[in-house]
Amino acid sequence: MKRNLLLTLVLGLGITLNAQFTNNDFETWEAPAGTSSYSVPAPASTYGASNLLANAFVAYGLSFQGNVIQTSDASEGASAAHLESLNQSAYGQPVGILGVLHTGTATIGVSYDLMVEYTDRPTSLTVAYKYAPAAGDKCVMYAVLKNGDEVVATAELADEVRGNAVATYTDVELVFSYVSESTPTHIGVYFSASDFSWDQYMTFNPQTTVVGEGSLLKIDNLRINSTPTTITEVNEVDVKIFPNPVSDVLYIQAELTADISLVQVYTLTGQLVKTINSNLGSISVSDLPVGKYIAVLKDGDTIIGSEAFVKK
C-alpha cells in the first residue's frame, strides 16, 4: 500500500553549528593527549588527522613531517588547515601518508571513532578550499549523518571536479542526500588531499608510496547549513529487488503507481558509489566490489523506497 508522509521541517535558512564545530574556522590548534609533536584543530577530542601517524613515528625518535598543519594562508581570519600527502621514510623503508583531516578521535592499533554527536537534518555543508593536485590525483570531501549504525544522509564533492586545481579560495557546497527519515545522532566529516580508501585509513595501514606525492589541500570556514525548506514529500511504495545476493543484474519491482527515475547505491558506511538515471526495471551492479549495499529509489528528489542487497 502506498503511504504519503509529509515531513514538516524547520523554517528559514541558517547555519547549524553544534558544540562540535565551535572551531570551524580552524583558528585554534592543540596537541592530542599524549603527544607533543603535531597539533590538530581544537578541540582534539573532536578533530583528528593523519598527524596521528607522524606523531607515532616521532615518538620513536624518527624525523617525520606532519601532514596536517596550521597555515596563515586563510580564506578568513588568521589561519586555515593545510593537508599535504607526503612520501617519507622510517627505518629505511618508504612510508607514504596522506594528508587527512577528520572529525572524531583514534588511537593507532587500538580504536577509532570518526563520528561526533550531531542531531540536526542539515541540507548541506560548505567549505572554502584551495587545491594543488599532483598529476592524476584527486581530493576527497565527504560527510555522513548516522543514527547509530544506520546511514541517514551523505554529502560529497562531485567526482568530476575532485581533480581540478583551485588556485584561490573558493566556496564549495556539498548537498546532503537523505536515504532515511531518522533523526541523526552523529556526523562524520572527512577531507583528504589525495584519493584513497577510508577503510585503509581507519585501520591505520599507511601506503608504502603516495601516488599523489605533494598534493596539497587547504580548507577553511567549514559551515553546516540548516534546512531552508518548509515541506518535503516522501512517497513510500512497496518495492522488491532481486536476486539478492546478486552478481550481475539487479531487478526492481515496484507498484504500478511508482515512477522511479533515479537509483542511487550506497555502501553501509554511507558512501555513494553508483547513480543510475533510468526508469528501467533493472540495473547492472557487476562493477561493484563484493559487499553489502543499499539501493535508494527516487522520483526526482522524492524518495520512493530503499532496500539492502548483497553483491557476491
Buried (B, 14 or more C-beta within 10 A) or exposed (E): EEEEEEEEBBEEEEEBBBEBBEBBBBBBBBBBEEBEBBBBBBBBBBBBBBBBBBBBBBEEEBEBBBBBBBBEEBBEEEBBBBBBBBBBEBEEEEBBBBBBBBBBBBBEEEEBBBBBEBEBBBBBBBBBBBBBBBEEBBBBBBBBBBBEEBBBBBBBBEEEEBBEEBEEBEEBEBBBBBBBBBEBBBBBBBBBBBBBEBEEBBEBEBBEEBBBBBBBBBBBBBBBBBBBEEEBEBBBBEBEBEEBEBEEEBBBEBEEEBBBBBBBBBBEBBBBBBEBEEEEEBBEBEEBEEEEBBBBBBBEEBBBBBBEBEBE
